[in-house]
Amino acid sequence: MELREIISGSKPVRIPPDATVADALVTMAENKTDSVIVDRRGIDDAFGMITRWDIVVGPIAEGEDLSELPALSCARKPVVVMNNLDLEARWVAKKMANENVSKIMVFDRDEFLGSVSDVDVLRAVAAKASRRTEKEATG
């Protein structure tokens, strides 16, 4: 499967750059999502991203006060982006592995198309394997 086929088309949930980690966590829960985008401070700044995992292995594991900790302290910044919609899922997985991230933002020039998570990649690979198994069974 190609990147274009595994993109989640939902718009990212965003928080302001002055938000706390607690704000990020509450926003994730309220929006039933596993990540938030931290907005840029200005035109010359980069977007950041915080996933549930970033919060678990960072401030929660370290026993920090989430209501006092700036969200940017555990955000990955700049966000990891892909824009070649023709790439196979394995190259998306390779990019995730190289960047040590579980989610990538997908753009077509300046247009945000959605995101791809590790779960999206796994589903795509499982679907391909399932189709291959069915094809072999029916012969």
TIVEX-846297 format. One line per field, with one value per atom (N, C-alpha, C, CB): residue number from 1; atom name; x, y, z. Coordinates in Angstrom, 3 decimals. Glycine has a CB too. Example, Ala and Ser with C-alpha at 12.3 -4.5 7.8 and 13.67 -1.06 7.14 Angstrom:
! TIVEX-846297
num: c(1,1,1,1,2,2,2,2) $
atomo: c(N,CA,C,CB,N,CA,C,CB) $
u: c(13.190,12.300,13.200,11.308,12.850,13.670,12.900,14.084) $
v: c(-5.690,-4.500,-3.300,-4.473,-2.250,-1.060,0.030,-0.598) $
w: c(7.800,7.800,7.800,9.046,7.080,7.140,7.870,5.725) $
! end
This chain:
! TIVEX-846297
num: c(1,1,1,1,2,2,2,2,3,3,3,3,4,4,4,4,5,5,5,5,6,6,6,6,7,7,7,7,8,8,8,8,9,9,9,9,10,10,10,10,11,11,11,11,12,12,12,12,13,13,13,13,14,14,14,14,15,15,15,15,16,16,16,16,17,17,17,17,18,18,18,18,19,19,19,19,20,20,20,20,21,21,21,21,22,22,22,22,23,23,23,23,24,24,24,24,25,25,25,25,26,26,26,26,27,27,27,27,28,28,28,28,29,29,29,29,30,30,30,30,31,31,31,31,32,32,32,32,33,33,33,33,34,34,34,34,35,35,35,35,36,36,36,36,37,37,37,37,38,38,38,38,39,39,39,39,40,40,40,40,41,41,41,41,42,42,42,42,43,43,43,43,44,44,44,44,45,45,45,45,46,46,46,46,47,47,47,47,48,48,48,48,49,49,49,49,50,50,50,50,51,51,51,51,52,52,52,52,53,53,53,53,54,54,54,54,55,55,55,55,56,56,56,56,57,57,57,57,58,58,58,58,59,59,59,59,60,60,60,60,61,61,61,61,62,62,62,62,63,63,63,63,64,64,64,64,65,65,65,65,66,66,66,66,67,67,67,67,68,68,68,68,69,69,69,69,70,70,70,70,71,71,71,71,72,72,72,72,73,73,73,73,74,74,74,74,75,75,75,75,76,76,76,76,77,77,77,77,78,78,78,78,79,79,79,79,80,80,80,80,81,81,81,81,82,82,82,82,83,83,83,83,84,84,84,84,85,85,85,85,86,86,86,86,87,87,87,87,88,88,88,88,89,89,89,89,90,90,90,90,91,91,91,91,92,92,92,92,93,93,93,93,94,94,94,94,95,95,95,95,96,96,96,96,97,97,97,97,98,98,98,98,99,99,99,99,100,100,100,100,101,101,101,101,102,102,102,102,103,103,103,103,104,104,104,104,105,105,105,105,106,106,106,106,107,107,107,107,108,108,108,108,109,109,109,109,110,110,110,110,111,111,111,111,112,112,112,112,113,113,113,113,114,114,114,114,115,115,115,115,116,116,116,116,117,117,117,117,118,118,118,118,119,119,119,119,120,120,120,120,121,121,121,121,122,122,122,122,123,123,123,123,124,124,124,124,125,125,125,125,126,126,126,126,127,127,127,127,128,128,128,128,129,129,129,129,130,130,130,130,131,131,131,131,132,132,132,132,133,133,133,133,134,134,134,134,135,135,135,135,136,136,136,136,137,137,137,137,138,138,138,138,139,139,139,139) $
atomo: c(N,CA,C,CB,N,CA,C,CB,N,CA,C,CB,N,CA,C,CB,N,CA,C,CB,N,CA,C,CB,N,CA,C,CB,N,CA,C,CB,N,CA,C,CB,N,CA,C,CB,N,CA,C,CB,N,CA,C,CB,N,CA,C,CB,N,CA,C,CB,N,CA,C,CB,N,CA,C,CB,N,CA,C,CB,N,CA,C,CB,N,CA,C,CB,N,CA,C,CB,N,CA,C,CB,N,CA,C,CB,N,CA,C,CB,N,CA,C,CB,N,CA,C,CB,N,CA,C,CB,N,CA,C,CB,N,CA,C,CB,N,CA,C,CB,N,CA,C,CB,N,CA,C,CB,N,CA,C,CB,N,CA,C,CB,N,CA,C,CB,N,CA,C,CB,N,CA,C,CB,N,CA,C,CB,N,CA,C,CB,N,CA,C,CB,N,CA,C,CB,N,CA,C,CB,N,CA,C,CB,N,CA,C,CB,N,CA,C,CB,N,CA,C,CB,N,CA,C,CB,N,CA,C,CB,N,CA,C,CB,N,CA,C,CB,N,CA,C,CB,N,CA,C,CB,N,CA,C,CB,N,CA,C,CB,N,CA,C,CB,N,CA,C,CB,N,CA,C,CB,N,CA,C,CB,N,CA,C,CB,N,CA,C,CB,N,CA,C,CB,N,CA,C,CB,N,CA,C,CB,N,CA,C,CB,N,CA,C,CB,N,CA,C,CB,N,CA,C,CB,N,CA,C,CB,N,CA,C,CB,N,CA,C,CB,N,CA,C,CB,N,CA,C,CB,N,CA,C,CB,N,CA,C,CB,N,CA,C,CB,N,CA,C,CB,N,CA,C,CB,N,CA,C,CB,N,CA,C,CB,N,CA,C,CB,N,CA,C,CB,N,CA,C,CB,N,CA,C,CB,N,CA,C,CB,N,CA,C,CB,N,CA,C,CB,N,CA,C,CB,N,CA,C,CB,N,CA,C,CB,N,CA,C,CB,N,CA,C,CB,N,CA,C,CB,N,CA,C,CB,N,CA,C,CB,N,CA,C,CB,N,CA,C,CB,N,CA,C,CB,N,CA,C,CB,N,CA,C,CB,N,CA,C,CB,N,CA,C,CB,N,CA,C,CB,N,CA,C,CB,N,CA,C,CB,N,CA,C,CB,N,CA,C,CB,N,CA,C,CB,N,CA,C,CB,N,CA,C,CB,N,CA,C,CB,N,CA,C,CB,N,CA,C,CB,N,CA,C,CB,N,CA,C,CB,N,CA,C,CB,N,CA,C,CB,N,CA,C,CB,N,CA,C,CB,N,CA,C,CB,N,CA,C,CB,N,CA,C,CB,N,CA,C,CB,N,CA,C,CB,N,CA,C,CB,N,CA,C,CB,N,CA,C,CB,N,CA,C,CB,N,CA,C,CB,N,CA,C,CB,N,CA,C,CB,N,CA,C,CB,N,CA,C,CB,N,CA,C,CB,N,CA,C,CB,N,CA,C,CB,N,CA,C,CB,N,CA,C,CB,N,CA,C,CB,N,CA,C,CB,N,CA,C,CB) $
u: c(0.830,0.000,0.877,-0.945,0.341,1.068,0.622,0.870,1.478,1.190,-0.196,2.247,-0.573,-1.863,-3.035,-2.003,-2.843,-3.915,-4.033,-3.705,-3.047,-3.084,-3.154,-1.879,-3.333,-3.425,-4.750,-3.284,-4.666,-5.860,-6.191,-5.647,-7.354,-7.692,-8.181,-8.714,-8.201,-8.711,-7.721,-9.000,-8.260,-7.421,-6.808,-8.240,-5.586,-4.956,-5.583,-3.448,-5.593,-6.048,-4.864,-6.579,-5.127,-4.036,-4.196,-3.972,-3.043,-3.014,-2.073,-2.558,-2.258,-1.380,0.017,-1.982,1.002,2.379,2.620,3.306,1.724,1.892,1.105,1.466,0.528,-0.230,0.700,-0.994,0.106,0.860,0.681,0.402,1.462,1.312,-0.071,2.428,-0.564,-1.916,-2.949,-2.221,-2.790,-3.694,-3.667,-3.302,-2.481,-2.331,-3.053,-0.838,-2.872,-3.486,-5.007,-2.962,-5.519,-6.972,-7.527,-7.317,-6.838,-7.276,-7.318,-6.344,-6.316,-6.317,-7.529,-5.026,-7.799,-8.926,-10.250,-8.931,-10.418,-11.673,-11.916,-11.662,-10.843,-10.958,-10.743,-9.974,-10.565,-10.363,-9.285,-11.668,-8.139,-7.004,-5.759,-6.787,-4.733,-3.503,-2.378,-3.052,-2.698,-1.657,-2.278,-0.759,-1.461,-1.860,-0.694,-2.290,-1.042,-0.049,0.086,-0.446,1.323,1.577,1.833,2.794,0.973,1.086,2.424,-0.039,2.770,3.994,3.817,4.369,4.910,4.882,4.841,6.108,5.273,5.303,5.644,6.304,5.706,5.939,7.297,5.834,8.275,9.608,9.831,10.655,8.766,8.843,8.328,8.023,8.582,8.106,6.965,9.254,6.104,5.070,5.712,3.966,5.098,5.534,4.424,5.958,4.732,3.728,3.986,3.739,2.924,3.004,2.073,2.623,2.588,1.771,1.563,2.432,0.609,0.390,1.697,-0.711,2.399,3.633,4.676,4.194,4.762,5.703,5.407,5.647,4.132,3.740,4.013,2.250,3.737,3.957,5.437,3.413,6.281,7.704,8.476,8.338,7.897,8.545,8.061,8.300,7.180,6.800,6.101,5.920,5.265,4.614,5.647,3.501,6.501,7.526,8.512,8.280,8.724,9.655,8.987,10.284,7.668,6.954,6.796,7.651,6.774,6.675,5.220,7.281,5.020,3.701,3.231,3.726,2.277,1.821,1.166,0.856,0.611,-0.066,0.912,-1.045,2.151,3.175,4.149,3.950,4.189,5.184,4.703,5.495,5.491,5.092,5.000,6.094,3.970,3.788,5.004,2.527,5.612,6.773,7.947,7.211,7.949,9.060,9.086,8.979,7.950,7.959,7.478,7.082,7.336,6.920,8.108,6.297,7.831,8.827,8.686,8.641,9.793,9.743,11.013,9.557,10.931,9.729,9.062,10.067,7.787,7.084,7.746,5.578,7.620,8.160,7.102,8.540,7.535,6.620,7.041,6.581,6.044,6.280,5.379,6.005,5.816,4.996,5.010,5.446,5.693,5.687,4.583,7.092,3.434,2.262,2.385,1.047,3.381,3.570,4.418,4.210,4.976,5.835,5.054,6.514,5.694,5.088,5.131,5.812,4.261,4.147,5.480,3.094,6.291,7.572,8.464,8.300,8.383,9.205,8.671,9.273,7.367,6.776,7.286,5.208,7.271,7.777,9.259,7.565,10.024,11.454,11.672,12.129,10.874,10.975,10.648,10.017,9.598,9.244,10.389,7.964,10.977,12.089,13.291,12.492,13.630,14.778,14.594,15.024,13.355,13.060,12.629,11.972,12.437,11.989,10.659,13.065,9.681,8.352,7.285,8.141,6.090,4.979,3.923,4.343,4.126,3.162,3.893,2.072,3.442,4.027,2.902,4.830,3.148,2.194,2.438,2.327,1.361,1.471,0.938,0.697,1.767,1.415,1.557,2.298,0.779,0.961,1.220,-0.301,2.462,2.920,2.583,2.267,1.719,1.359,0.067,1.231,-0.577,-1.866,-1.683,-2.758,-2.226,-2.186,-3.204,-2.470,-2.747,-3.633,-4.084,-2.951,-3.301,-3.623,-2.358,-4.492,-2.510,-1.361,-1.349,-1.382,-0.211,-0.053,0.608,0.791,-0.006,0.551,1.115,-0.521,1.817,2.332,1.186,3.156,0.055,-1.118,-1.632,-2.246,-1.640,-2.064,-1.161,-2.060,0.127,1.077,0.828,2.539,0.638,0.376,-0.905,0.284,-1.945,-3.205,-3.016,-4.293,-2.266,-2.030,-1.274,-1.247,-0.263,0.532,-0.306,1.808,-1.108,-1.979,-3.014,-2.684,-3.577,-4.569,-3.938,-5.166,-2.730,-2.026,-1.745,-0.699,-1.307,-1.029,-2.304,-0.378,-3.394,-4.683,-5.148,-5.741,-5.013,-5.407,-4.555,-5.289,-3.258,-2.355,-2.729,-0.885,-3.053,-3.443,-4.747,-3.585,-5.730,-6.989,-6.791,-7.958,-5.925,-5.658,-5.020,-4.745,-4.080,-3.414,-4.388,-2.235,-5.336,-6.318,-7.306,-7.074,-7.654,-8.618,-7.947,-9.436,-6.650,-5.823,-5.800,-5.926) $
v: c(-1.183,0.000,1.250,-0.004,2.273,3.535,4.480,4.189,5.459,6.452,7.059,7.546,7.390,8.022,7.160,8.309,5.843,4.929,4.713,3.611,5.142,4.881,6.144,4.091,7.293,8.555,8.620,9.759,9.036,9.378,10.821,9.181,11.068,12.393,13.373,12.267,12.973,13.887,15.016,13.132,16.190,17.346,17.162,18.667,17.601,17.426,18.350,17.686,17.874,18.688,19.548,17.801,20.835,21.767,22.418,22.838,22.760,23.509,24.694,22.601,25.747,26.916,26.621,28.117,27.371,27.123,27.362,27.986,28.082,28.317,27.329,29.730,26.294,25.281,24.453,24.362,23.829,22.925,21.489,23.067,20.585,19.168,18.696,18.319,19.192,18.842,19.281,19.497,20.479,20.955,19.997,22.391,19.568,18.649,17.333,18.388,16.805,15.529,15.635,15.067,16.701,16.913,17.071,18.164,17.811,18.013,16.681,19.005,15.833,14.507,13.710,13.741,13.699,12.935,13.459,12.993,14.768,15.369,15.100,16.870,15.013,14.801,13.353,15.672,12.477,11.047,10.813,10.401,11.413,11.287,10.936,12.598,10.498,10.098,11.103,8.755,12.258,13.260,14.638,12.898,15.658,17.036,17.746,17.782,18.731,19.587,20.829,19.956,21.220,22.464,23.530,22.330,24.557,25.624,26.339,26.625,26.965,27.762,29.059,28.060,29.587,30.888,32.028,31.045,31.754,32.758,32.109,33.865,32.903,32.415,31.728,33.558,32.125,31.538,30.387,32.601,29.927,28.822,27.545,29.142,26.409,25.123,24.612,24.092,23.788,23.112,22.003,22.546,21.668,20.537,19.515,20.997,18.333,17.294,16.593,16.277,16.308,15.529,14.332,16.396,13.142,11.931,11.472,10.807,10.580,9.989,9.412,8.882,8.725,8.064,9.062,7.261,10.210,11.240,11.667,12.455,11.751,12.163,11.048,12.555,9.812,8.671,8.503,7.377,8.459,8.182,9.401,7.654,10.568,11.801,12.226,12.912,13.211,13.816,12.886,14.963,11.947,11.048,10.126,10.220,9.516,8.608,9.323,7.950,10.606,11.389,12.016,12.475,11.830,12.352,13.862,11.938,14.465,15.923,16.384,16.417,17.633,18.234,18.666,19.446,17.944,18.201,19.568,17.129,20.100,21.392,22.563,21.539,22.295,23.353,23.249,23.302,22.116,21.840,22.324,20.334,23.153,23.602,22.420,24.650,22.425,21.356,21.239,21.606,22.361,22.332,21.557,23.739,21.352,20.628,19.152,20.753,18.609,17.204,17.041,16.366,18.146,18.087,17.738,19.432,16.985,16.752,17.897,15.343,18.558,19.759,19.855,21.019,20.057,20.198,18.843,20.852,18.848,17.602,16.903,17.860,15.599,14.806,14.793,13.337,15.119,15.305,14.421,16.790,13.904,13.213,13.859,11.662,13.825,14.409,13.629,15.797,12.520,11.692,10.646,11.009,10.928,10.081,8.727,10.785,8.551,7.301,6.279,7.584,6.675,5.760,4.573,6.501,3.415,2.225,2.330,0.942,1.584,1.600,1.293,0.594,0.451,0.115,1.337,-0.962,2.286,3.488,4.442,4.188,4.404,5.180,4.617,5.146,3.291,2.635,2.952,1.107,2.944,3.254,4.677,3.068,5.620,7.019,7.111,7.936,6.409,6.402,5.844,5.579,4.763,4.148,5.082,2.820,5.687,6.597,7.812,7.049,8.312,9.516,9.192,10.326,7.890,7.435,8.092,7.743,8.043,8.598,7.561,9.894,7.756,6.855,7.499,6.399,8.755,9.452,10.469,10.146,10.557,11.469,12.297,10.693,13.582,14.457,14.362,15.941,14.380,14.254,15.527,13.002,16.096,17.315,17.078,18.502,17.799,17.898,19.376,17.346,19.724,21.114,21.764,21.902,22.783,23.451,22.922,24.928,21.961,21.459,20.253,21.082,20.366,19.247,18.211,19.718,16.979,15.913,15.004,15.096,14.927,14.043,13.532,12.872,12.460,11.876,10.372,12.207,9.775,8.326,7.909,7.870,6.949,6.439,5.042,6.422,4.550,3.191,2.192,2.873,2.472,1.593,1.585,2.052,2.735,2.800,1.941,4.253,1.999,1.190,-0.293,1.560,-0.665,-2.075,-2.571,-2.263,-1.759,-2.151,-2.346,-1.096,-1.458,-1.558,-2.842,-0.332,-3.149,-4.350,-5.601,-4.347,-5.577,-6.715,-6.935,-6.493,-5.849,-5.961,-6.581,-4.573,-6.161,-6.710,-8.198,-5.941,-8.569,-9.974,-10.806,-10.106,-10.247,-10.945,-11.199,-10.134,-10.182,-10.351,-11.416,-9.018,-11.429,-12.408,-13.817,-12.092,-13.969,-15.269,-15.752,-15.197,-14.854,-15.207,-15.621,-14.049,-14.893,-15.196,-16.576,-14.120,-16.908,-18.205,-19.326,-18.230,-19.063,-20.083,-20.393,-19.629,-19.387,-19.596,-19.995,-18.348,-19.906,-20.348,-19.992,-21.431) $
w: c(0.000,0.000,0.000,1.209,-0.604,-0.680,0.424,-2.047,0.696,1.720,1.531,1.704,0.307,0.041,0.514,-1.447,0.591,0.970,2.478,0.298,3.223,4.663,5.512,5.059,4.858,5.587,6.336,4.624,7.569,8.334,7.987,9.893,7.389,6.892,7.940,5.859,9.197,10.217,10.471,11.523,10.717,11.025,12.405,10.957,12.582,13.891,14.927,13.799,16.146,17.269,17.679,18.475,17.876,18.139,19.507,17.048,20.084,21.339,21.151,22.543,21.938,21.813,22.352,22.551,21.913,22.345,23.834,21.560,24.494,25.935,26.793,26.279,26.182,26.918,27.807,25.941,28.811,29.683,29.201,31.164,29.768,29.445,29.888,30.123,31.033,31.489,30.453,32.864,29.890,28.838,27.641,28.389,27.262,26.134,26.419,25.840,27.610,27.985,28.022,29.348,28.597,28.651,27.235,29.512,26.394,25.014,24.263,24.290,24.481,23.855,24.302,24.193,25.607,26.146,25.598,27.683,25.600,25.126,23.645,25.375,22.866,21.424,21.003,20.709,21.986,21.726,20.678,21.274,20.942,20.030,20.834,19.219,20.143,20.826,20.652,20.326,20.038,19.857,19.658,18.664,19.881,19.601,18.926,20.909,18.118,17.490,18.363,16.010,18.633,19.353,18.298,20.360,18.311,17.315,17.397,17.489,16.289,16.217,16.995,14.748,17.494,18.172,17.159,19.092,15.956,14.904,13.588,15.229,12.540,11.188,11.035,10.210,11.842,11.730,12.708,11.954,13.353,14.308,13.639,15.602,14.254,13.750,14.619,13.706,14.028,14.791,15.615,13.858,16.726,17.539,17.631,18.943,18.118,18.320,19.646,17.152,20.345,21.578,21.426,22.840,21.682,21.682,23.118,20.834,23.296,24.632,25.152,24.585,24.278,24.678,25.173,23.518,24.517,24.953,26.386,24.015,26.727,28.079,29.087,28.113,28.693,29.596,29.926,28.968,28.902,29.137,29.611,27.879,29.452,29.893,31.263,28.895,31.307,32.582,33.574,32.319,33.108,34.066,34.697,33.377,33.867,34.393,35.310,33.248,35.065,35.878,37.103,35.033,37.230,38.387,38.386,39.625,37.222,37.128,37.246,35.800,37.638,37.764,36.372,38.755,35.807,34.447,34.291,34.023,35.388,35.302,35.310,36.447,35.656,35.674,34.504,36.980,33.874,32.840,31.465,32.793,30.786,29.443,28.467,28.908,27.645,26.661,25.750,25.824,25.426,24.533,25.115,24.216,26.434,27.054,26.664,28.562,26.255,25.828,24.383,26.762,23.673,22.267,21.375,21.824,20.349,19.307,18.324,18.601,18.110,17.292,16.472,18.162,15.181,14.368,14.146,13.022,13.739,13.471,12.291,13.190,12.278,11.175,10.077,11.635,8.869,7.739,6.571,7.303,5.856,4.588,3.550,4.703,2.292,1.239,-0.071,0.981,-0.117,-1.324,-1.167,-1.565,-1.723,-1.541,-2.225,-2.052,-3.072,-3.795,-3.026,-5.126,-1.903,-1.144,-0.596,0.001,-0.599,-0.010,1.511,-0.490,2.166,3.629,4.308,4.084,3.706,4.345,4.488,3.543,3.528,3.619,4.674,2.268,4.896,5.987,7.310,5.929,7.423,8.633,8.838,8.551,7.757,7.843,8.343,6.475,7.843,8.290,9.781,7.467,10.216,11.640,12.468,11.881,12.012,12.744,12.804,12.092,11.676,11.630,12.522,10.211,12.594,13.380,14.812,12.695,15.100,16.421,16.814,17.483,15.890,16.133,15.785,15.311,16.324,16.042,15.148,17.337,14.786,13.941,13.071,14.799,11.817,10.847,10.225,9.752,10.060,9.380,7.871,9.881,7.091,5.641,4.986,5.129,4.118,3.397,1.904,3.848,1.130,-0.310,-0.564,-1.132,-0.757,-0.793,0.542,-1.983,0.561,1.808,2.416,1.574,1.756,2.225,3.149,1.032,4.366,5.305,4.859,6.769,4.657,4.205,5.335,3.147,6.377,7.495,8.139,7.034,8.866,9.544,9.328,11.049,9.596,9.538,10.836,8.283,11.512,12.762,12.540,13.878,13.536,13.475,13.319,14.733,13.947,13.839,12.396,14.816,11.734,10.336,9.454,9.841,9.698,8.925,9.176,9.289,10.441,10.770,10.113,12.290,10.126,9.481,7.982,9.739,7.347,5.907,5.575,5.401,6.345,6.102,6.377,6.981,7.440,7.760,6.660,9.111,6.129,5.055,3.808,4.721,3.503,2.334,2.541,2.079,3.733,4.035,3.975,5.419,4.450,4.440,3.012,5.205,2.159,0.756,0.072,0.000,0.389,-0.211,0.249,0.156,1.531,2.067,1.441,3.589,1.288,0.659,-0.787,0.739,-1.487,-2.892,-3.026,-3.516,-2.129,-2.169,-1.839,-1.198,-0.926,-0.526,-1.636,0.710,-2.430,-3.505,-4.802,-3.722,-4.795,-5.815,-7.169,-5.840) $
! end
